[in-house]
């Protein structure tokens, strides 16, 4: 591990590339995740392979612009085929995804074997698209990535309202005259942009995670589209840069998988620790409400006893409370909870009494409905007195 | 000899994939095959670290367990209610695959455990990895592995055919009758895992997806019966394997790749030409509806004006365009098809209903 990598030119290139990739795929991944099209990205990234091969076969050059355009064209065709097949036939959406991704990828493999046998013959560079090779990113690659990314992000901002409608209420959008079909195609095209930007860095197989993880993580922190998109871009960039730096400073640690694991870690932390939707918060909430309910149940029973007794603060044995409920095992912890709140006190051994503040709370909590529900009890009580 | 063996391995693999694949497609969980075929990588690697033997059957076991764990993780993530199922799939398998890749890169550098091979496989080398016991050559290892997988899958589907069928088409009823849909789901995932593990060595994980999803999806366009779907999937898979092999032989290209391509071509043909579900059939059906409707409108129109003073005007072919606000094309279709079906005759520039035409017009009006 060497520290002065801030000045390292290659690492800086890789880190900037990974950041661009993270920002763009975080942004567009949000829409894919919200629209239930998370796996479309997987299909697009696999479908891009034959496009890369064809672009190389046609032009014979390994320029990033040409290859990225080829990838985008093929990915785009693949995405439209998926949507078309599942719309026109009874083949389910997920089956058409699997079909398109494997068939396009297989065809890409066939083309790659052709390229291997060409006299010009260096396939080197093309197969980096399979697994990604962030370390091989050159400044010119990063320039292409940034330009494409800028286009994609600007389009997202310009079409903000329209895309929001597309994601949440397509029918309403159509009813106010927006061209929803065209917007759908536009958004899919932007997704294709985001994917081809990432292919060279993380590769075909892992691209879908870079698209989904930041977005799914961001979703846990907010219910507002704007915040989700911003957070997803931030998470994506964080995962990209962290992964690139860790993998560059550790021997034999491939970049793409490291970035994916960073994104996965962000996702896991968000899933657990996000304030409202997070699983921990939900667990705490449900425990608290469970405890609350238990204490209120015991309080209600004590209140019932108190109302039938001349001195409402007269102590009663816990065993009586236990006979009054269907969950006798919750009486003891409930009493202890009430004691902590200062609503009940242990008089002696198994004897418990309400305190003044306990009586007051119980009255506020239970008096009204009980009074309306069972006036007879009260009058009987009064009559006896 | 190696050529024949490659083809046999390819066919057996295609058959082993198509059987569970049919249920995956019908249950709308096709992408789990993609997820599982990638996610088994860390299982294979860990089992390899334990046994230090690439030929150990423990590798297959390890991978199969990982496959089922993958399905379980996806299900658990989905059940938190925080992540949709498709996003859960797309999160789990790349993470597991990444772990596998990193394990290989860091700890298995020198060994022949190549990520390229995992993804793409190389069927051409399969015949050279043979099982030799006591000096006797028992044939290629891949054939034994895939043959066993095919046997397991066939046994699984024939014994649990009725249960699988019911839980695929009517899960609530299956649950009510006491077939655990969860158990069946995981058994199916286990079958997919075993298939993916057996096949990745020979054909790679991507072709597994092509063979699992492609033939059943193609067959699904051709039949409505589950039994026929299974048989057709098997047949289509076999054919794709053979055609793919010979195509790759002629073009000297990747075998797995051309098999996947042929699967795609078969699907595309069915997509276009399937008698009921195909796109062309759908277009023809729509045209037929339009033609029949136009014909009925014409007959009703003629019936309405028959023997009335305006008949000489209303029953001119040219007038129809104006009166029914039809464009020339639809009017032409209606008149031509009605004349051909002898529902209408043309006399003196006017259209007259025949008795059959009158009958149809009356029926259409009643309906």
Interface residues (C-beta under 8 A of the other chain):
Chain A: X33 X36 X37 X38 X39 X41 X42 X46 X85 X88 X89 X90 X91 X92 X93 X94 X95 X96 X97 X98 X99 X101 X102 X103 X104 X105 X106 X107 X108 X109 X110 X112 X113 X114 X117 X127 X130 X131 X205 X206 X208 X209 X211 X212 X213 X215 X216 X219 X220 X252 X253 X254 X256 X257 X258 X260 X261 X264 X267 X271 X277 X279
Chain B: X24 X25 X28 X29 X30 X31 X33 X34 X38 X77 X80 X82 X83 X84 X86 X87 X89 X90 X91 X94 X95 X97 X98 X99 X101 X102 X105 X106 X109 X115 X116 X119 X120 X206 X207 X209 X210 X212 X213 X214 X216 X217 X220 X221 X248 X251 X252 X253 X254 X256 X257 X258 X259 X260 X261 X263 X264 X267 X271 X277 X279 X282
